[in-house]
Every structure is written in structure tokens, then in C-alpha cells.
Amino acid sequence: MDTPPTLRNVERLAGAGGLIFVATLVVQNALRANAPGLDASPTAVMPYFAHPSAAALVPLGLFPIGMLGLFAFVAAIWALADTDECRWWASLGVLGTASIAALFAVVNITEIVLVSKAEQLADAPAVVAALWTLHAAAFGLDLAAIAIALIGLSRTSAAMRLVPHWIATVALLGAVCLLTPAVFSLALTSNAAWMAPALVGFAVWIVFVAMASISLVRRRPIQRGSVHGAERDGGYASARPARKLQQSA
């Protein structure tokens, strides 16, 4: 049975939301390349926020846009889950996504406070140190939330043939890379080197969301009985129209 037009519009909207999230995430991380490390001292933190540039301000504005896109993407994955097992994994992904939004909101709130109250905090290094430790701790715990969302959403997407099945396997490895520094969030606040494994997990997270989003935008409806054809197509439905066989008289 073909997908109703209204559902296809929702899928395309959700796919666009996922791509918007990926774009904002890439831009935010690029702009924050020269930001103070998670283990930075108050003397390194305050100059960055006391005279904020676009690199400090733009990511704060992109955060709500990115979250809107991510929520649209995740809501579609959950709504499309059509078996009890898929729905369970999708629900895990939803819980992880909600935790991402909450914890990364703390990260952004901390930066907003540092920017807006930079003049008052200039003479209060202890307060700055406490705020930056909160910033680092929230960021570290957010890695665990990303790992949970990655596992749940990737398994659901693979089961629905939105992404190839190998993505779910790679996602497990990425989740381990994210969970490792998250478990040691306390150490992360004083030694940013713990972030190194998370970079691999971040890359897997971005690739997964991008691939699933593109599939939502481009995929064509497939019948339940055409599983083998979908597997031959790499594990997800292709957007290429079926070729019409023409026979000459």
C-alpha cells in the first residue's frame, strides 16, 4: 500500500528537519573551534565571553533552530515505527533526544550567563570557575544522552530500511565512544583530553542523522512484501523510480 500524500509530506518535513539539525550542529562546532576547552581556567574563559564575537553568539541562536529540526526528525522516526520492537527502540531514542535537549540547554544557558553578565563576573573568578565546571559537566553527561538516542534511533531506522543495517552496528561503536567520556564526566571537567573518543561518536551521530534524513526526503513508498528488493537496494528504499519495461511489437 502506498504512503498517503499527507504522510509523505510529514516524512519530507522530518527529513528536512534532520538535515537542518545536522547543518546547525556542524556550523556550531566549526564556530566553537577556538572556544575555551572544557578544562579551561577563568582567565581563559572570561576574555572569550567578555568581548563576544560571532563565533560565541551565533551558536547560541542556532541551538533552538537545531532542536526544532531534531525534534521533527525524531518524532517521524517514532511515528513510523510499525512493530512493538521498533516502537521500543524508537521510544529509547526519544528519551535520549529529550535528554540531549535538556542537557545541552544547560550548556547554552551557562554561555548566555557568561556573555550577558561578563562585566559583573570579571571580578568573580570563583563564580566563573563554578559556571564553567557546570558547563563541562552538562556537556559530558550530554554525551551519554547522544549515545542513547543514537542506539535507539539507528536500530529503528535500520529495521524500517531508512538506513543500511550496518549503520546500526557502527552506531553501537559510536555509542561506546560517547559513553566512555560520559562515564568519566568528573575527569572531563579537569582534563579535556577525555573528549577524544567522543569525536568518533559525534561523527557517527552526524552521519546517521544525515543518512536517515536524506532517506526520509527521497524515499519512495514500498510494499511490505518487497523486503528482499529493499535489502538489495542497500537496506533502505531508493528514490529512483522503477524502470518501465518496454517491449517492441
C-alpha positions in Angstrom: 0.0 0.0 0.0 1.4 3.4 -1.0 2.1 6.0 1.7 -0.7 8.7 1.8 0.3 12.1 0.5 -0.1 13.8 3.9 2.3 11.2 5.5 4.8 11.7 2.7 4.7 15.5 3.4 5.4 14.8 7.1 8.3 12.5 6.2 9.8 15.1 3.9 9.4 17.7 6.6 11.0 15.5 9.2 13.9 14.7 6.8 14.4 18.4 6.2 14.4 18.9 10.0 17.1 16.3 10.4 19.3 18.0 7.7 18.7 21.4 9.4 19.9 19.9 12.7 23.0 18.4 11.1 23.8 21.7 9.4 23.4 23.7 12.6 25.5 21.2 14.5 28.3 21.4 12.0 28.2 25.2 12.0 28.1 25.4 15.8 31.1 23.1 16.2 33.1 24.9 13.5 32.5 28.3 15.1 33.4 27.0 18.6 36.7 25.6 17.3 38.6 28.4 19.2 36.4 28.4 22.3 37.9 27.6 25.7 38.3 24.0 26.5 36.2 22.2 29.0 39.0 22.3 31.5 39.9 26.0 30.8 40.6 28.3 33.7 38.6 31.5 34.4 41.4 33.6 33.0 40.9 31.8 29.6 37.1 31.7 29.8 36.3 35.4 30.6 38.1 37.1 27.7 36.2 34.9 25.2 32.8 35.9 26.6 33.6 39.4 27.8 34.0 40.6 24.2 32.0 38.0 22.3 32.4 37.6 18.6 30.0 36.0 16.1 31.7 32.7 17.0 30.4 33.0 20.5 27.0 34.4 19.7 25.8 32.6 16.6 25.8 29.1 18.2 23.5 30.3 20.9 21.0 31.4 18.3 21.3 28.2 16.3 20.6 26.0 19.3 16.8 26.3 19.3 16.7 26.0 15.5 18.7 22.8 15.6 16.5 21.4 18.4 13.3 22.1 16.4 14.8 20.2 13.4 15.9 17.3 15.6 12.5 17.0 17.3 10.8 16.9 13.9 13.2 14.2 12.7 12.8 12.0 15.9 9.0 12.4 16.0 8.8 11.0 12.5 11.0 8.0 13.3 8.8 7.2 16.4 5.6 7.7 14.4 6.8 5.4 11.6 7.8 2.6 13.9 5.3 -0.1 13.0 6.2 -3.1 15.3 6.4 -3.4 19.0 10.2 -3.9 18.9 10.7 -0.9 16.6 8.5 1.2 18.9 10.5 0.2 21.9 13.8 1.2 20.3 12.2 4.4 18.9 11.0 5.3 22.4 14.5 4.8 23.7 15.7 7.2 21.0 13.0 9.8 22.0 14.1 9.6 25.7 17.7 10.1 24.6 16.7 13.1 22.4 14.8 14.7 25.2 17.9 14.4 27.4 20.0 15.9 24.7 17.8 18.9 24.6 17.7 19.3 28.4 21.5 18.9 29.0 22.6 21.0 26.0 20.2 23.7 27.1 22.2 23.9 30.3 25.4 24.2 28.3 23.9 27.1 26.3 22.3 28.7 29.4 25.7 28.8 31.0 27.2 30.5 28.0 24.4 33.0 27.9 25.0 33.9 31.5 28.7 34.4 30.9 28.0 36.7 27.9 25.3 38.7 29.5 26.9 39.1 32.9 30.6 39.3 31.8 31.1 42.7 33.4 29.8 41.6 36.8 31.7 38.3 36.6 35.1 40.0 35.7 35.9 40.3 39.4 34.5 36.9 40.4 36.8 34.2 39.1 35.4 31.6 41.6 31.9 32.1 40.1 33.2 31.8 36.6 35.0 28.6 37.5 31.8 27.2 39.0 29.8 28.1 35.9 32.4 26.6 33.6 32.5 23.4 35.6 28.7 23.2 35.3 29.1 23.8 31.6 31.6 21.0 31.2 29.7 18.5 33.4 26.5 19.1 31.4 28.4 18.6 28.2 29.9 15.4 29.5 26.6 13.9 30.5 25.1 15.0 27.2 27.4 12.6 25.5 25.5 9.7 27.2 22.2 11.1 26.0 23.5 11.2 22.4 24.7 7.6 22.8 21.2 6.5 23.9 19.5 8.4 21.1 22.0 7.0 18.6 21.4 3.4 19.6 17.6 3.7 19.7 17.1 5.7 16.5 19.6 3.8 14.4 18.1 0.4 15.2 14.6 1.7 14.5 15.8 3.3 11.2 17.6 0.1 10.1 14.5 -2.0 10.9 12.4 0.3 8.8 15.0 0.3 6.0 15.6 4.0 6.2 19.4 3.3 6.5 21.5 0.2 5.7 21.7 -2.3 8.5 25.5 -1.8 9.0 24.7 1.7 10.3 23.1 0.2 13.4 26.3 -1.8 14.1 28.6 1.2 13.6 26.2 3.2 15.8 26.9 0.8 18.7 30.6 1.5 18.3 29.9 5.2 18.2 27.8 5.0 21.3 30.7 3.3 23.2 32.9 6.2 22.1 30.4 8.7 23.5 29.7 6.8 26.7 33.3 6.4 27.7 34.0 10.2 28.4 30.4 10.5 29.7 31.1 7.9 32.5 34.2 10.0 33.4 32.5 13.4 33.3 34.1 14.3 36.6 37.5 13.8 35.0 36.4 15.7 31.9 35.9 18.9 33.9 39.7 18.9 34.7 41.1 17.2 31.6 39.6 17.8 28.2 41.6 15.0 26.7 38.8 12.7 27.7 36.8 14.2 24.9 39.0 12.5 22.2 36.9 9.3 21.9 33.7 11.3 21.7 34.8 12.9 18.4 34.3 9.5 16.7 30.9 9.1 18.3 29.9 12.6 17.1 30.9 11.8 13.6 28.8 8.6 13.6 25.8 10.6 15.1 26.0 13.2 12.3 26.4 10.6 9.5 23.4 8.6 10.8 21.1 11.6 11.1 22.1 12.8 7.7 21.6 9.4 6.0 18.2 8.8 7.7 17.1 12.4 6.9 18.0 12.0 3.2 16.1 8.7 3.1 13.0 10.4 4.6 13.1 13.1 2.0 13.8 10.9 -1.0 12.4 7.5 -0.4 9.5 6.1 -2.3 6.8 4.0 -0.6 7.5 0.3 -0.7 5.1 -2.6 -0.2 5.5 -4.9 2.8 6.3 -7.9 0.6 9.2 -6.2 -1.1 11.7 -6.7 1.7 14.3 -8.6 -0.5 14.2 -5.8 -3.1 14.8 -3.2 -0.4 17.7 -5.2 1.0 19.3 -5.5 -2.4 19.0 -1.7 -2.6 21.3 -1.3 0.3 18.9 -1.7 3.2 16.6 1.3 2.5 14.1 2.3 -0.1 15.6 4.2 -3.0 14.1 7.3 -4.6 14.8 6.0 -8.1 11.6 5.4 -10.0 11.1 1.9 -11.3 12.0 1.5 -14.9 9.2 0.7 -17.3 9.9 -2.3 -19.4 9.0 -1.7 -23.0 8.6 -4.4 -25.5 8.7 -3.9 -29.2 5.9 -5.3 -31.3 
